[in-house]
Amino acid sequence: MRGVNDDEVGGARVELRYKPFEDLTIDANFTSQAETSGGSSRWTPPGVAAFAGDPIKPINGCDLCNTDVTRSPWSDNLQVFGVHCGL
């Protein structure tokens, strides 16, 4: 099936160094990552309980069912900035 259990991930990282004086260094960085998932690949066979314990109630496995308790499909975007000054 199209769009089921597919996963796309992309990202980039950039780092810059600026040295305005002999004894001063300024480093800056940026990291970005994006992920989109069309569905979970989790499968629990019939007769087996998934997540049997608090705080999640047991979910019984079955033929062709998803026992994942997370949202599906889903997407996530991460962006991290950083600056470091060194003498």
LINNOR-V25986 format. One record per residue. RES is the residue in three letters. PSI is psi as a letter, one per 20 degrees, with the letter a starting at -180 (* if undefined). BURIAL is b if it has 24 or more other C-alpha atoms within 12 Angstrom, else e. D_FIRST is the distance of its C-alpha to the first C-alpha in Angstrom with 2 decimals. Layout:
# LINNOR-V25986
res=RES psi=PSI burial=BURIAL d_first=D_FIRST
res=RES psi=PSI burial=BURIAL d_first=D_FIRST
This chain:
# LINNOR-V25986
res=MET psi=q burial=e d_first=0.00
res=ARG psi=p burial=e d_first=3.76
res=GLY psi=j burial=e d_first=6.46
res=VAL psi=p burial=e d_first=5.99
res=ASN psi=k burial=e d_first=8.83
res=ASP psi=q burial=e d_first=9.72
res=ASP psi=p burial=e d_first=13.49
res=GLU psi=p burial=e d_first=16.02
res=VAL psi=p burial=e d_first=19.71
res=GLY psi=q burial=e d_first=22.73
res=GLY psi=r burial=e d_first=26.39
res=ALA psi=q burial=e d_first=29.98
res=ARG psi=p burial=e d_first=33.40
res=VAL psi=p burial=e d_first=36.79
res=GLU psi=p burial=e d_first=40.19
res=LEU psi=q burial=e d_first=43.57
res=ARG psi=p burial=e d_first=47.05
res=TYR psi=p burial=e d_first=50.19
res=LYS psi=n burial=e d_first=53.64
res=PRO psi=h burial=e d_first=56.25
res=PHE psi=r burial=e d_first=59.03
res=GLU psi=h burial=e d_first=59.72
res=ASP psi=j burial=e d_first=59.24
res=LEU psi=p burial=e d_first=56.34
res=THR psi=p burial=e d_first=52.66
res=ILE psi=o burial=e d_first=49.93
res=ASP psi=p burial=e d_first=46.31
res=ALA psi=q burial=e d_first=43.45
res=ASN psi=q burial=e d_first=39.72
res=PHE psi=p burial=e d_first=36.46
res=THR psi=p burial=e d_first=32.99
res=SER psi=p burial=e d_first=29.82
res=GLN psi=p burial=e d_first=26.24
res=ALA psi=p burial=e d_first=23.15
res=GLU psi=p burial=e d_first=19.85
res=THR psi=p burial=e d_first=16.71
res=SER psi=p burial=e d_first=14.09
res=GLY psi=i burial=e d_first=10.85
res=GLY psi=r burial=b d_first=11.27
res=SER psi=q burial=e d_first=13.21
res=SER psi=j burial=e d_first=12.76
res=ARG psi=p burial=e d_first=15.80
res=TRP psi=p burial=e d_first=16.03
res=THR psi=p burial=e d_first=19.35
res=PRO psi=q burial=e d_first=20.22
res=PRO psi=q burial=e d_first=21.97
res=GLY psi=i burial=e d_first=25.64
res=VAL psi=p burial=e d_first=25.39
res=ALA psi=p burial=e d_first=26.04
res=ALA psi=q burial=b d_first=24.36
res=PHE psi=l burial=e d_first=26.68
res=ALA psi=n burial=e d_first=29.72
res=GLY psi=q burial=e d_first=32.38
res=ASP psi=q burial=e d_first=33.88
res=PRO psi=j burial=e d_first=33.01
res=ILE psi=p burial=e d_first=29.51
res=LYS psi=q burial=e d_first=29.55
res=PRO psi=q burial=e d_first=27.93
res=ILE psi=o burial=e d_first=24.36
res=ASN psi=p burial=e d_first=23.90
res=GLY psi=r burial=e d_first=20.92
res=CYS psi=r burial=e d_first=19.09
res=ASP psi=p burial=e d_first=16.47
res=LEU psi=k burial=e d_first=12.89
res=CYS psi=q burial=e d_first=14.50
res=ASN psi=p burial=b d_first=14.76
res=THR psi=j burial=b d_first=18.45
res=ASP psi=p burial=e d_first=18.56
res=VAL psi=j burial=e d_first=21.37
res=THR psi=r burial=e d_first=20.58
res=ARG psi=p burial=e d_first=19.18
res=SER psi=p burial=e d_first=15.47
res=PRO psi=r burial=e d_first=14.22
res=TRP psi=r burial=e d_first=17.40
res=SER psi=q burial=e d_first=19.38
res=ASP psi=p burial=e d_first=22.74
res=ASN psi=p burial=e d_first=25.49
res=LEU psi=p burial=e d_first=28.44
res=GLN psi=p burial=e d_first=31.72
res=VAL psi=p burial=e d_first=34.77
res=PHE psi=q burial=e d_first=38.21
res=GLY psi=q burial=e d_first=41.20
res=VAL psi=p burial=e d_first=44.83
res=HIS psi=p burial=e d_first=47.35
res=CYS psi=p burial=e d_first=51.02
res=GLY psi=q burial=e d_first=53.09
res=LEU psi=* burial=e d_first=56.82
